[in-house]
């Protein structure tokens, strides 16, 4: 699904990868214009307004797909499914499959610092692109595109396949349920060649999960996984998740 035949303009290659042609090419151009490029070129338009719109369109369509496609999932499970799909890491992965990074217009500083593969830039650009498709072609076309891009991932999640980014999922759920962002506190032990890291994740000042690993990332993922299970338990009414 990657964009780009040799010599093809990045924006045109992206349209081919999407399977969607734009009636108004200025919308596509705006969706691909990062604020750093707009600032350097003294342009009035960047992709932030389209990103705002696309985030809402994506959230609505993914939520509707989850509800209709998986009638046996309870509300708490639907929330976890949505959080696993509509997050920066997952959106960036989809953007990479489309070759979106090659089409984004970046300022010199972002270009030099690897912005074409930066998850936040890719995720924001994908949301802006979905907002542009919605404005240009309507909700039905946007829905069809989102279903093609995201339904396979939703099915895989429900089947329990693939590595899950519990830090991202926890952040989504904690923001929704507790209006709080996770805070990770790390301790390390052992000699330099055999370090062990312990992580504790706090939500609203209270510890919700802990983990141990050979790297900070591994320890934080384990802590996030434990906190995610406890928070999910509370979300579905088990009453056992309060620290």
C-alpha positions in Angstrom: 0.0 0.0 0.0 3.1 2.2 0.0 2.9 5.3 -2.2 5.2 6.0 -5.0 6.2 4.8 -8.4 9.7 6.1 -9.4 9.6 9.7 -10.6 5.9 10.2 -9.6 5.0 13.3 -7.7 4.6 12.5 -4.0 1.1 14.0 -3.7 0.0 12.0 -6.8 1.6 8.8 -5.5 -0.3 9.4 -2.2 -3.6 9.7 -4.1 -2.9 6.4 -5.8 -2.1 4.8 -2.5 -5.3 6.1 -1.0 -7.4 5.2 -4.0 -9.0 8.6 -3.7 -8.7 11.5 -6.1 -9.2 15.0 -5.0 -11.6 17.3 -6.9 -10.0 20.2 -5.0 -6.3 19.8 -5.0 -5.8 22.7 -2.7 -7.3 20.6 0.1 -4.8 17.9 -0.4 -2.0 20.5 -0.5 -3.2 22.0 2.8 -3.4 18.6 4.4 0.3 18.0 3.5 1.5 21.4 4.7 3.2 21.2 8.1 3.3 24.4 10.2 7.1 24.5 9.9 6.9 24.7 6.1 4.1 27.3 6.3 6.2 29.4 8.7 9.3 29.3 6.5 7.3 30.0 3.3 5.2 32.7 5.0 2.0 30.8 4.1 -1.4 31.5 5.8 -2.5 27.8 5.6 -1.1 24.7 7.3 -2.7 21.4 8.1 -3.7 22.0 11.8 -7.4 22.9 11.1 -7.8 19.9 8.8 -6.2 17.8 11.5 -8.8 19.0 14.0 -11.6 18.0 11.6 -10.0 14.7 10.6 -9.6 13.7 14.2 -13.3 14.0 14.7 -14.2 12.2 11.5 -11.8 9.3 12.4 -13.1 9.0 15.9 -16.7 8.9 14.8 -16.1 6.3 12.0 -13.9 4.1 14.1 -16.4 4.1 17.0 -19.3 3.4 14.6 -17.3 0.5 13.0 -16.4 -0.9 16.4 -20.0 -0.8 17.5 -21.4 -2.4 14.4 -18.7 -4.9 13.6 -18.2 -6.3 17.1 -21.7 -6.6 18.7 -20.5 -8.9 21.4 -18.0 -6.5 22.9 -19.0 -4.6 26.0 -18.6 -0.9 26.4 -15.3 -1.2 28.2 -13.9 -3.5 25.5 -15.1 -1.2 22.8 -13.2 1.7 24.5 -10.0 -0.4 24.6 -10.4 -1.3 20.9 -10.9 2.3 19.9 -7.9 3.4 22.0 -5.7 0.8 20.3 -6.6 2.1 16.9 -6.9 5.9 17.3 -3.6 6.7 18.8 -0.4 8.4 17.6 1.6 5.1 17.2 -1.2 3.3 15.2 -1.9 6.4 13.0 1.8 6.8 12.3 2.0 3.1 11.2 -0.8 3.6 8.8 0.8 6.8 7.5 4.0 4.9 6.8 2.2 2.2 4.9 0.7 4.9 2.6 4.1 6.6 2.1 2.7 9.8 3.6 6.0 11.0 5.0 7.4 11.4 1.5 4.5 13.8 0.6 4.5 16.0 3.7 5.9 19.5 3.2 8.3 20.2 6.0 10.4 23.2 7.1 14.2 22.8 6.8 14.7 22.1 10.5 12.0 19.4 10.7 13.4 17.9 7.5 16.9 17.7 8.9 15.8 16.2 12.2 14.0 13.2 10.6 10.5 14.7 10.6 9.4 12.6 7.7 9.4 9.6 10.0 8.4 11.3 13.2 5.3 9.7 14.6 3.6 12.9 15.7 4.0 14.6 12.3 2.8 11.5 10.5 -0.2 11.0 12.8 -1.3 14.6 12.5 -0.8 14.6 8.7 -3.0 11.4 8.4 -5.8 13.0 10.4 -5.5 16.2 8.2 -5.7 14.0 5.1 -8.9 12.4 6.4 -10.3 15.8 7.1 -9.5 16.8 3.6 -11.1 13.7 2.1 -14.2 14.4 4.2 -14.5 18.0 2.9 -13.7 17.1 -0.7 -15.6 13.8 -1.2 -18.0 13.6 1.7 -18.5 11.3 4.7 -19.3 8.1 2.6 -15.9 8.2 0.8 -14.1 9.1 4.1 -15.8 6.2 5.8 -14.9 3.8 3.1 -11.3 4.9 3.2 -11.1 4.7 7.0 -12.7 1.2 6.9 -10.1 0.0 4.4 -7.2 1.4 6.4 -8.3 0.5 9.9 -10.7 -2.4 9.9 -8.0 -5.0 9.4 -6.2 -3.6 12.4 -9.4 -3.7 14.5 -10.0 -7.4 13.5 -6.4 -8.2 14.4 -6.7 -6.5 17.8 -9.9 -8.4 18.6 -8.1 -11.7 17.7 -5.3 -10.8 20.1 -2.7 -10.4 17.4 0.3 -8.1 17.3 2.3 -6.2 19.9 0.2 -3.7 21.8 1.5 -0.3 22.9 0.1 -0.3 26.4 1.7 3.1 27.2 -0.3 4.7 24.4 -3.5 2.8 25.2 -3.2 3.7 28.9 -2.8 7.3 28.0 -6.0 7.3 25.9 -8.0 5.5 28.6 -6.6 7.5 31.5 -7.3 10.8 29.7 -10.9 9.7 29.0 -11.7 8.0 32.3 -9.6 10.0 34.9 -8.8 13.2 33.1 -5.2 12.5 34.0 -2.0 11.7 32.1 0.3 8.8 33.2 3.5 9.7 35.0 6.3 7.2 35.1 8.9 7.0 37.8 12.0 4.9 37.1 14.6 3.3 39.4 17.6 1.4 38.2 19.9 -1.2 39.8 22.7 -3.5 38.9 26.1 -3.0 37.2 26.3 -1.1 33.9 26.5 -4.3 31.8 23.4 -5.8 33.5 21.1 -3.0 34.4 17.6 -3.7 35.7 14.9 -1.0 35.6 11.8 -0.7 37.8 8.9 1.5 36.7 5.9 2.7 38.5 3.1 4.5 36.7 1.0 7.1 38.6 -2.4 8.5 37.6 -3.6 11.6 39.4 -0.8 11.1 41.9 -1.6 7.5 42.8 0.3 4.4 41.8 -1.6 2.2 39.3 1.0 -0.3 38.0 4.6 -1.4 38.2 7.0 -3.3 36.0 10.5 -4.5 35.7 12.7 -4.9 32.6 16.1 -4.7 31.1 15.3 -1.4 29.6 13.3 1.6 30.7 10.9 1.0 27.8 10.2 -2.6 28.8 9.7 -1.6 32.4 7.3 1.2 31.5 5.3 -1.1 29.1 4.9 -3.6 31.9 3.8 -0.9 34.3 1.4 0.5 31.7 0.0 -3.0 31.1 -0.8 -3.5 34.7 -2.4 -0.1 35.1 -4.4 -0.6 31.9 -5.9 -3.9 33.2 -6.9 -2.2 36.5 -8.3 0.9 34.8 -10.2 -1.3 32.3 -11.6 -3.3 35.1 -13.0 -0.2 36.7 -14.3 1.0 33.3 -16.4 -2.2 32.9 -17.7 -1.9 36.5 -15.6 -4.5 38.3 -15.0 -2.2 41.2 -11.5 -3.6 41.7 -9.4 -1.0 40.0 -9.2 1.7 42.6 -5.6 1.8 44.0 
